[in-house]
Structure formats: C-alpha cells, structure tokens
Amino acid sequence: SSQLDIAHDKFREMPFNKNIQNVQFINSFSSIPKYVDLCIISATADLKLTVLKNFLSNCETENMVFEKVVFQNPDDFRKAQEIFSSHNIQAWVNCNRRLSSGYIQLKKLFTTKQKISFEVKGGKWGMASNAILYIDLFAFFTELYDYDLDISGLDRIIHESKQEGFVDFTGTLKGSFSDDNMFHLISENNKDINVSVTISTQDTSATIEENKGLVRLTKNNEQLD
C-alpha cells in the first residue's frame, strides 16, 4: 500500500478526538493550503531537505517540526538553517522524552550539582536513529548540550535497518558531557532484550522500563515506593 494509505489507516486506528474538526489526505504539494500553522516533516533523512524545499515552494508556515534523524550531513543542516532564516521559521526536532511527565518528575530527584550517569540497554533498539532521543533526554537532566562520543565499543558488524537503504549499529556507544557526566548506550544483537534506562548519582538511582511503564527508585541503597 502507498504511504497515503498507511497514513489513512493509522488515522482510523486512533481513538476519537472531538478536537479534530477536519482531516485531508493529499498526495501533492500543490494541494496543500497556502498557509498552515504548523508543518511536521517525517520523511527519511535523505529526503527531508528536498521535502522542505518543495513544501515552501507551495506553502508558508512559521513553525516546523522534524522527526529524527533530520539530515545525514552538515551541509544539509546549513542549507536548512538558511531556509529557516529567510522564511522566519521556528524549527524543532521531535525529541519528546523531555516532555514526558514521568521524566519531568524524575528530574526533580536529580540535582545538576551531582554527577549523573546514564545507561540505556536493550536488544536491537535502533541505535543509529534512536540514540539522539536518549542523548537529548540526558541533556535535559544535566542541562548540558556539549558532549563527546566514543564509538570504539560499537560492533564491527553493520546491520540493515528497518528502513530500506539505511543501516543500524549494535554494541556500546559511550559519551561524556562537558562536566564529565557519562552515558552508555548499549544495543545488544538480540531482539529479546527489553530496553531499560538507568539514571544514577552517588546516592540515587532510577531504572525505567518504558514499554512496561515501570520505574524502580533507590536512595542510599534503599528502594523507594
């Protein structure tokens, strides 16, 4: 089926929402209204810049959201930034874990005065495309945005991605923020391992199993309710 059919089917699977007054499914840029309040671009990374240009040649907006991975090379980012500036567009990347009420509450338990370590561990969770979601989450907790990556722990085998024409990685991706807060992203070559996120300081630790909605908290080696 076409992407348009998939979008149609996904919409029909959604619970009823009285706030949605009208939905149009279209397959050409020329059919888009001349102005929209918000544009969300979820094309693959190799096509996003082209989609951005084609959209703005037919329509205007002041707000755009991009699904990750945004682009595949620095030059595309530079070109996109020039487009945003010339069209007065505010743009964001959809890293939405920092908006989760659960993570917002957890952040209150971890002060930025203490060094924080992070670990994400699971089986084949799409590290190549999803790592940015967790790195952004860690940036949210530390309130830091400069970090270095160490790729020496990645497996030498490159895997095919679920997206045709793209690749994925397994192994360990290490990183450190500017004040030595550390993170480890571990993707095992085994689909049967559920993903868990562990955030810890010297005296507090939280382990989150997102797919189960479970959080285990410990403070001074005692489990909290």
PyMOL commands that set and color helices and strands:
alter all, ss='L'
color gray80, all
select helices_A, chain A and resi 3-13+29-31+48-56+74-87+96-99+101-107+127-142
alter helices_A, ss='H'
color red, helices_A
select strands_A, chain A and resi 39-41+63-66+90-93+117-123+147-150+159-160+167-168+171-177+182-188+196-200+204-209+214-219+222-224
alter strands_A, ss='S'
color yellow, strands_A
deselect
rebuild
show_as cartoon
